[in-house]
Structure formats: structure tokens, C-alpha cells
């Protein structure tokens, strides 16, 4: 009885285009978009140079700048035209070397190099700093000053992780969440609207069997969904997952229990399918942004950052990232597991309290 | 004949609204029992209380000697329920739906057998969405038979169907009856009750106002006949009330007169005599037996459908 109902549920969800959209298309859109536009790789910076000096120093600077990987340098003859191009947004940065640079090297005040740039470019602060640092280095070399301090850059992670790697577990959590909450809520609202729940109630099928089959089908599909999202991210876009896949699966199931309960709860409150979809979105969209799918929640204002830690998606994502990106075991996250557990208990109680078959 | 359903002082309130107010009746083995009444009379609530879908505020309901509300699972095993305007899963085929519902019961009929009963065997692999209104309704009734039930409940089985589809559904319901099953149906079509039911309970405002065979219900009327008269005359209408055995005269919108008569054998000669004397040429004359609609009108003072 349970098995037959489980199979029927799997069939129905697989044949339901709307469910498939939330299950796969929606999260995969994000995987593809963020996979194609690698936001973490700094784009090539186009730097124009007007060299009025044309002496040994200026030529050396031009040559050295050109060797920096992310700088694409090009020399300009006409300073006025170059400045206009920066204004028009055709050129990102413009360096102007004054006349007689080498000759004024030992004089005071020293030669001034001008940097013209468009303030609206969001990366400009970093680029200005990079150029400043480059010039400092040159200054010190020219003055033959000894390097007193050296910086040894050591990333916290042993492996090189990209922004995409950070996003991928987020998309898994987001996909499971939207699929479960919106999928279950709209299905239950539909069943009620069409009196299917009532029709089932007229058979000897125990109500708990009906729900068990639905929950099992959703759990099973969420694993398949997570596998597909991860596979797409890893195989198509070179995402990295270093953790234990069994732990990832466990976290997906655990998080999904809370989401499924929320789905039943939304389905209990919403009277129509449209209301269920709307309310489902109202629950999932804020979580998508505030639970750290796209950016670490530490960057939020402090009060908000603390509050959003208790949304059900937040602990799931934190633990998922810890397992997937840092190869930690899932029991490394007792606080996160406790928050998730509390959500599951509370939402189970609420769903059981408010979900009615025919009202 | 033994009773398969006993309803004893059933009452159901929704907050301050009393939907069913102390209803008692019993349904006999193998009969088609109709509950006739206008919308809001309490037909569906009564039926759903008997089925165990709604908990009565007070009173008892027994099916096959089992208390519906004490042992609901036992009862559900032996009954088939069709709900008003209910649908089935969108993404399963007819065969899959029947097999799924069959799996809910300890015994079930073959889905192909059920589908051939309602001439839908060719649609076995399509979804409900692709069926016509009549086919859909036939399928939902076939689905109530999946557990080979002894008692079948149909809630307004033909509402919204065209006359031809309704007629074909009537024949199907009759075949269910001929298989020896007891059928309980609600309807607000008096033709349906007259065609299908051995006995009819007429409900109004949460109470059973009459219960008998359709024939006895009509016969119990003080005016069991209607004389339909079409004639062109200014005189018509005057003096008709005074004719022998005529109790009431109603003029329909199209100008046709309906004379409610306690005895047509007296009224007709009087009408002829009256026509002769007033020089009225009668264009059409028909004696109709009264129907359940008239019974309802006479019991409640209101039309069945308004």
C-alpha cells in the first residue's frame, strides 16, 4: 500500500511540469548563470598610458605594468582624447607620466603620476590600491630601501576555492527548499481544492500512510535533485566538492524534513493553489537571500546577521558548506544541527495541528 | 428486506448554523435510495455523516450494522463513495488511479474490468483531464466500485451533464443496482429520483419532510393531476377555478394553463362543457400526473430549483 502510493507519488511529481521547474530548472538556471559568469575571476583591466616622459624610467614602468596579468596596457599619444574616453566609459583607467620623470627622480617634490578613472566602476578602489602598491614597490626599489617586512600570503583553506564553489552548496539548499516548500504547498492546496484529500479520506487508507508516502517521495527526489545540481556544477562548470557525499545527503534529508513540514503548513494556511504558490514564494525568496545562498551572512548588519542564523536554510547551508568545501564531518556542526532539529520538531507540531484534509 | 443503513436522529451544526436537524431513516438492502432537495437542504452533509467523512453533532449512523463513527475503517472497506465535484490525480492515468485506489482496500476489482463497465477501456492510459464531462463522471463512479462495495454513495452524480450524458449515467447507475448493490444518491433533479429510486426522502432545511416511493409520494398529494390547457380565447382564465375538482390554476409564462386537479375524470368533462359554453377552442389538452416537483411544492410551498 505504502510502496504503491510512493511509486504513484514519484510518477506524479515526475510528470508535473511545475514541480520539475522548481526541482531542477530553477536551481540549474542559477548554476548555469553563475557558472558562465565567473564573478570571482577579476576581469582584465584596460589601462591606457600617456607617456610624456619617454625616458628610461617611464619606459621601464610601462614595460613592467604590461607584464602584470590582469592589466591590459595600451599607449596613447593624445592625452585629451584618452581623458575623454575615460569619461565616455570606453577606457577604464588612464595613467599619465609627466615629462622628465627620470631627471626629477632625486628632486623634491617628486614627479607626479596621474591616474584618471571612472568612479562608478565598482572594482576601481581595488585597482587604484593595486597601482598604488605597484608604485610604492617601484619607489622602494629605486631608493634601494631594504624590505623590512615581508608578507607571506597563506589562504585559510588548503584548497583554492572559488566563489562558484561557495555558491554550489547554496544552490543545492535553495533548490531543495523551493521544491519542497512550494511543491508540497501547491500540491496539498490542489488536492484540497479538487477534494482529492477528502476522497482519500473516504477510503480505509490511514491518513499517516498517505503523508508518509508523500514525504518519502519528496525526500527521495530531493536526493536526486541535489545529485543533479552538484553534478551539473562539478562536471559542466568545474565546481569543487571535497567532502563526504553521504554527509551531504544526510544534511539534504535533514534540511528537507523542515522544508516539507513548512510546505504542509503553507498548504494548510493557503486555501487555493495560487495562494499556496504566492505564500510559498513569500517564505522561500527571503530565505534565499538572507540565509546565505549568494553571500556570507556575516556581511549583513549585525542584528540581521544574528537573526538570519536561525532561519532553517541558514544552518543547513553552513553545515553543507562545511562538509562539502572543508571536508568536515557533519557532527562538526552541533549548533546548526540543533537549530535544524528544533525547526523540524516545531514545524511537525504546527503542520499536524493546522493541516486539515478538507478545510 | 433488511436495512443496510440506519440513520438515527442525526444532527450536524457548523457553528451556529444547523445543517441537519434530527434526521432519521433507513435504507433497505438492494434498493436505490434518493435524497431529494434543493441546494442547502442538508443532503450532502447527511450523506457525508453516514459515510463517516463528517462527524455528526449528535445522533447515530449505522452501515451494515457497523457504527460509522466507532469503526470507520471497517465501514469504509465495504462502501464506495463518490463526492460531489471531486476530481482525481492529474498526472496519473485512469488505470493507475484505479490500481492505486484498489491498493487502499483489502480486496479490489480489476481496473480493466471496471473501465470496460463504463466503456472507458480505450482511455485506460490517458489522464482524467482528457475525458469529456460525461466520461469523467462515469469514471468517478467506476472508481467508487474499485473495492466491490456493498453500498455505493453518489452525491449529485449527474449535476452539470447534458441530457444525453445524464441518461447514459442513469443506465450505469441502474446496472450497479442490478448487481445487487445498495445505492444512495442525492439529487435535485426530480426526474432522476423518479427514474432511478425505489424510495425517496425529500429534504428541506435540514429535515426529511417526506419519505416514500415516488408513486406514493405523488399519490399522497391532494392534487395528483395536472391538466395542461392551451387555448386562444379572451374568456380563458375566467371561470376555470370553478370547474369540478380544480384546486388551483397557474398560468405559465408562455400562456399555457395548468389546472391542479384532485380528480381528472371529473375535471375533463367540466372543462369540455365550459369550452363549449364560452365558445373557446381548445388547441391542446394533456393530463399529466403530478411529479415530485409538485410534491416538493406542496410540502414546502417552494420550488425545488429556484
Contacts between the chains, C-beta under 8 A, distances in Angstrom:
chain1	res1	chain2	res2	distance
A	1	B	103	5.3
A	1	B	104	6.5
A	4	B	99	7.5
A	4	B	100	6.2
A	4	B	103	4.3
A	5	B	100	6.7
A	5	B	103	7.2
A	8	B	89	7.5
A	8	B	92	6.3
A	8	B	96	6.6
A	8	B	100	4.9
A	11	B	91	6.9
A	11	B	92	6.6
A	11	B	96	7.1
A	12	B	89	5.9
A	12	B	90	7.7
A	12	B	91	4.2
A	12	B	92	6.1
A	13	B	91	7.9
A	15	B	91	3.9
A	16	B	90	7.6
A	16	B	91	5.4
A	190	B	90	7.9
A	194	B	86	6.5
A	194	B	87	3.9
A	194	B	88	7.9
A	195	B	83	5.3
A	195	B	84	8.0
A	195	B	85	6.8
A	195	B	86	3.6
A	195	B	87	6.8
A	196	B	86	6.9
A	196	B	87	6.5
A	196	B	88	6.6
A	196	B	89	6.6
A	198	B	53	6.5
A	198	B	83	5.8
A	198	B	86	6.5
A	199	B	81	7.4
A	199	B	83	5.7
A	199	B	86	5.0
A	199	B	88	7.3
A	200	B	104	7.8
A	201	B	53	6.0
A	202	B	51	6.1
A	202	B	52	7.8
A	202	B	53	6.0
A	202	B	76	6.5
A	202	B	79	8.0
A	202	B	81	3.8
A	202	B	83	7.0
A	203	B	76	5.9
A	203	B	81	8.0
A	203	B	101	6.5
A	203	B	104	4.3
A	203	B	105	6.9
A	203	B	147	7.9
A	204	B	73	4.8
A	204	B	76	4.4
A	204	B	77	5.0
A	204	B	104	6.1
A	204	B	105	6.3
A	204	B	106	7.8
A	205	B	104	4.1
A	206	B	73	7.9
A	358	B	53	7.6
